[in-house]
Amino acid sequence: MWQRSVCVGLLALALGYLCVLGPELPPAALRQLSASLLGTLRRARSLEARTVAAWQAAIVRPARGWARVAVGVNACVDVVLSGVKLLEALGLEPSDGKNHAVLNSRQDLREAFSHFMERGAAAERFFSDAEAFQAIARAASEHPAAQLYVGGNAALIGQKLATNPDLKILLCGPVGPKLHELLDDNVVVPPESMQERDEFHLILEYQAGEQWGRVRAPTANRFIFSHDLSNGALNMLEVFVSSLDEFQPDLVVLSGLHMMEGQSKEMRHRRLMEAVASISDIPTDIPIHLELASMTDQDFMSNIMHQVFPLVNSIGLNEQELLFLTQSASGPHASLASWSGIPDVGVVSDILFWILKEHGKAAERASDLTRIHFHTLAYHILVTVDGHWGNQAAAVAAGARAAGTQACATDTIDTSKVFLKAPLEFVTSHTEAPSKISLDPDKPVVHWHREGISFHFTPVLVCKDPVRTVGLGDAISAEGLLYSEVYPH
């Protein structure tokens, strides 16, 4: 760091000396030397500082923004604490990891936490035993290191959007007294959404390099579990849709479908059909964004893709959800069992292209889907069908900026607390003739095009010591939507 400071100082002195000598030098030589020194001075700044400066110039408000946003339908109170500390407090010893689609016991919790911690992957699971869960939740909420926050994708997105005073936010979900107390004053909750008891979700966080027995986390992340029946049955979906007539939103944000995995297959299928009918009742001139979350049932994911995707205009998802989606529907790269390190940009791009090409809006298909906001730790990609969305370079940059500030709990990005983790070179596809792209921190939003579909890529400045990882995806999607403009059709 001090070498760079010395270099910058010497270059500044040289530039000043040039100004003094200026009259004695030919104008062309002065211009060339000045440009060369200024270019070197810019490059002497860190990659992170150059990226932040370029983002600041790229992030502009859309010509037509939102005024009223309705968000539903999952909401809860998040109890956040160290996963290792909770498991130790429960008297659970480290064990070999094993993935469980549903947690039925403390033993399942221990194995599932180890499994995902070892991979540094986010996951969310349903805990089937109500009595056992209540005992664990009590131990978690009473732990001295525990913190209570607004939780649930819908509530988190609403809370993030509510920080903008020009926006009016409607939140429908199972809102108990503690959650209502935690919500921003700018969030309106209809009386029908209020309930006597809060739903609690336990967020077990771990840091990069943290160890539990022989398991060592490669990156910071979290493991989420709950015994949440209100959100699991989407109890507030009909309340949400019926509230739209009076609220008159410009945008609808929907999440919580993943919570139905805790239901029986018959109940899940019936409720999904009812959800499809309710979503179909939303006026088609109101754009709908669907936020996905961690899932384990491939048939259920495939049903959502075929029955819900065509009804929405936009979706948000991370790398785990993207891979599970293509595996569930036998899409491109479906044979890939898991990501190894940073997800390959070309692989991600192929899957995103396939979703919009096969399930997005087209003349021969009854689908409204025209936008996908993909986010992973190291980079984000916004993909849109041409002619439907504007300001996407600003939107993807704003989402990445939000990831850096929220993870580090800072108002602006502190370049000493973040680092550039994205690949500096990548290819845009593995299924067609690819373009090779070299990342330029002075132009960090990269654009490419493929058969009527536009891609906007930007790196993330990853927090070195994240304060809180939960809700990052929701904050990213909210910020991306805030800076997006939908074109009327």
C-alpha positions, -999 to 999 in steps of 0.1 A, spaced: 0 0 0 28 25 9 46 17 -24 15 28 -43 12 60 -23 49 69 -30 43 62 -67 12 84 -68 32 112 -50 61 110 -75 38 110 -104 20 141 -91 53 158 -87 63 149 -122 30 163 -135 36 195 -116 71 198 -130 57 194 -165 33 223 -159 63 245 -150 83 234 -180 52 236 -202 61 268 -221 95 254 -231 80 221 -246 62 217 -279 24 215 -274 22 180 -289 49 167 -266 33 183 -236 -1 167 -244 14 133 -249 35 134 -217 5 147 -197 -18 120 -210 7 93 -203 13 105 -168 -24 109 -160 -31 74 -173 -4 60 -151 -18 80 -122 -52 65 -127 -38 30 -129 -19 35 -97 -52 35 -78 -63 2 -65 -86 -20 -87 -113 -15 -60 -110 23 -60 -112 24 -98 -143 1 -98 -161 23 -72 -154 55 -92 -167 39 -124 -198 27 -106 -205 62 -93 -206 75 -129 -227 46 -142 -254 45 -115 -280 69 -126 -318 70 -117 -341 57 -144 -362 82 -164 -394 66 -149 -391 52 -114 -415 34 -92 -438 53 -67 -457 24 -50 -444 -11 -46 -464 -40 -32 -443 -68 -16 -454 -103 -4 -458 -129 10 -431 -143 33 -421 -124 65 -407 -135 98 -382 -125 125 -346 -137 118 -326 -148 148 -290 -144 137 -260 -159 154 -229 -180 149 -238 -215 138 -209 -230 156 -217 -212 188 -254 -224 187 -245 -260 180 -219 -260 208 -246 -245 231 -269 -273 221 -242 -298 231 -237 -310 195 -203 -324 186 -188 -319 151 -197 -346 126 -194 -356 89 -216 -335 67 -247 -349 50 -274 -331 30 -310 -335 43 -339 -322 23 -359 -318 55 -345 -317 91 -362 -341 114 -338 -340 144 -308 -323 160 -287 -349 144 -300 -339 109 -293 -302 118 -257 -310 128 -250 -330 96 -267 -305 72 -249 -275 88 -215 -294 84 -224 -303 47 -230 -267 36 -204 -250 58 -177 -272 42 -188 -260 8 -194 -223 18 -229 -226 3 -261 -209 14 -291 -232 22 -325 -232 37 -343 -261 53 -376 -269 70 -374 -284 105 -403 -309 108 -405 -314 146 -423 -284 161 -414 -292 197 -377 -298 190 -376 -266 169 -392 -245 196 -365 -257 221 -337 -248 196 -353 -214 188 -355 -206 225 -318 -215 230 -309 -194 199 -329 -163 209 -316 -163 244 -280 -167 234 -260 -136 244 -246 -133 208 -280 -135 191 -294 -106 171 -330 -102 159 -338 -87 125 -366 -83 99 -366 -116 80 -383 -133 51 -375 -123 15 -406 -102 10 -401 -83 43 -364 -78 36 -370 -65 1 -397 -42 14 -375 -29 42 -347 -22 17 -370 -3 -6 -385 16 23 -352 34 28 -361 55 -2 -385 82 11 -401 87 -23 -414 51 -23 -446 38 -6 -443 2 4 -471 -23 11 -460 -55 28 -483 -85 31 -471 -115 51 -475 -131 86 -465 -100 106 -463 -106 144 -457 -79 171 -419 -82 171 -417 -80 133 -441 -50 132 -419 -32 157 -388 -38 135 -403 -26 103 -396 8 88 -423 34 93 -426 37 55 -439 1 53 -477 -3 53 -490 -36 67 -528 -42 61 -546 -53 93 -554 -87 77 -517 -95 77 -512 -90 114 -511 -121 136 -506 -127 174 -473 -146 172 -442 -141 152 -426 -167 129 -390 -172 138 -362 -183 114 -328 -193 127 -299 -180 107 -266 -198 115 -237 -178 101 -201 -188 96 -170 -168 85 -145 -176 58 -118 -198 74 -139 -206 104 -135 -242 117 -158 -267 134 -141 -300 140 -124 -309 107 -148 -287 86 -133 -254 74 -155 -229 56 -140 -216 23 -162 -185 23 -186 -167 47 -222 -178 44 -252 -190 64 -275 -219 70 -312 -211 76 -339 -233 91 -374 -229 105 -407 -246 115 -428 -220 98 -464 -231 89 -479 -196 80 -452 -189 54 -451 -225 44 -488 -225 34 -485 -190 18 -514 -180 41 -512 -143 31 -512 -147 -7 -549 -141 -12 -548 -111 13 -518 -98 -8 -536 -100 -41 -569 -86 -28 -549 -56 -13 -536 -45 -47 -568 -29 -59 -568 -4 -31 -530 2 -30 -526 5 -68 -489 -4 -71 -465 3 -100 -446 -29 -92 -453 -62 -74 -425 -82 -58 -434 -118 -49 -414 -143 -29 -419 -173 -5 -428 -201 -29 -398 -221 -16 -414 -222 18 -440 -246 6 -414 -274 5 -423 -282 41 -458 -292 30 -469 -326 17 -467 -331 -20 -505 -331 -24 -508 -299 -3 -479 -283 -22 -494 -290 -56 -529 -278 -46 -514 -246 -31 -492 -239 -61 -523 -242 -84 -541 -217 -61 -510 -194 -62 -510 -195 -100 -547 -185 -101 -540 -156 -76 -510 -143 -96 -530 -145 -128 -555 -121 -112 -529 -94 -109 -535 -68 -138 -510 -75 -166 -499 -39 -168 -483 -42 -133 -448 -58 -137 -442 -87 -113 -407 -97 -99 -403 -132 -84 -375 -137 -59 -364 -174 -57 -347 -190 -27 -330 -223 -18 -350 -254 -28 -345 -292 -28 -374 -308 -47 -367 -309 -84 -403 -316 -94 -415 -286 -74 -389 -264 -90 -398 -276 -124 -435 -269 -117 -427 -233 -106 -406 -229 -138 -434 -240 -161 -464 -226 -143 -452 -194 -125 -423 -181 -146 -446 -173 -176 -468 -151 -153 -440 -129 -140 -418 -103 -158 -386 -107 -137 -369 -132 -115 -340 -129 -90 -318 -159 -80 -283 -169 -69 -259 -196 -81 -273 -224 -61 -308 -217 -73 -297 -214 -109 -279 -247 -109 -308 -265 -92 -331 -249 -118 -312 -263 -148 -308 -297 -131 -346 -298 -124 -355 -290 -160 -326 -308 -178 -312 -276 -191 -277 -267 -202 -249 -279 -179 -274 -300 -159 -248 -327 -153 -227 -303 -132 -231 -316 -97 -220 -284 -79 -200 -253 -85 -163 -254 -78 -152 -221 -65 -164 -190 -84 -192 -201 -108 -179 -200 -144 -193 -170 -162 -198 -189 -195 -218 -217 -178 -239 -192 -159 -245 -172 -191 -256 -203 -210 -282 -212 -183 -296 -177 -181 -298 -175 -219 -317 -209 -219 -342 -197 -193 -352 -166 -213 -349 -184 -247 -370 -214 -237 -393 -199 -210 -392 -161 -216 -414 -138 -237 -416 -147 -274 -441 -143 -302 -449 -180 -302 -451 -183 -264 -476 -170 -237 -449 -157 -213 -442 -123 -197 -407 -132 -184 -382 -107 -198 -356 -102 -171 -333 -122 -147 -311 -107 -120 -284 -133 -111 -261 -127 -81 -232 -147 -67 -205 -137 -43 -180 -125 -69 -202 -110 -97 -237 -102 -109 -254 -105 -143 -286 -88 -154 -301 -105 -185 -331 -89 -204 -351 -96 -235 -344 -66 -258 -370 -38 -258 -386 -44 -224 -362 -30 -197 -340 1 -195 -312 14 -173 -298 -21 -167 -262 -11 -166 -270 12 -137 -292 -15 -121 -266 -42 -121 -239 -17 -108 -263 -6 -80 -270 -41 -70 -232 -49 -67 -226 -17 -48 -254 -27 -23 -237 -61 -18 -205 -44 -7 -220 -18 16 -245 -42 33 -220 -70 39 -195 -46 55 -223 -26 72 -211 7 57 -230 36 41 -205 37 12 -179 13 0 -147 15 20 -121 2 -5 -98 -9 24 -125 -34 36 -133 -50 2 -115 -69 -26 -121 -78 -62 -127 -116 -64 -143 -118 -99 -123 -133 -128 -104 -107 -147 -108 -127 -179 -138 -149 -189 -157 -164 -218 -193 -156 -224 -205 -191 -234 -195 -227 -236 -223 -238 -259 -218 -213 -288 -187 -195 -302 -178 -174 -272 -164 -140 -268 -134 -136 -245 -137 -106 -222 -110 -89 -201 -124 -69 -172 -114 -33 -170 -120 -17 -135 -124 17 -152 -154 2 -172 -166 -25 -148 -201 -30 -164 -196 -53 -194 -223 -58 -220 -227 -85 -246 -256 -96 -268 -269 -130 -279 -300 -136 -302 -321 -107 -289 -310 -110 -253 -287 -85 -235 -263 -94 -207 -249 -68 -183 -221 -81 -160 -203 -64 -132 -179 -76 -105 -187 -74 -68 -163 -58 -43 -164 -86 -17 -163 -77 20 -132 -90 37 -148 -94 71 -186 -95 65 -208 -83 94 -239 -100 81 -245 -122 51 -282 -129 54 -306 -109 32 -278 -99 8 -296 -114 -22 -328 -96 -13 -310 -62 -9 -293 -68 -43 -326 -76 -60 -343 -46 -44 -316 -22 -54 -315 -36 -90 -353 -31 -92 -351 4 -78 -328 14 -107 -346 -5 -134 -371 10 -158 -398 -12 -175 -409 -1 -209 -447 0 -213 -462 -24 -239 
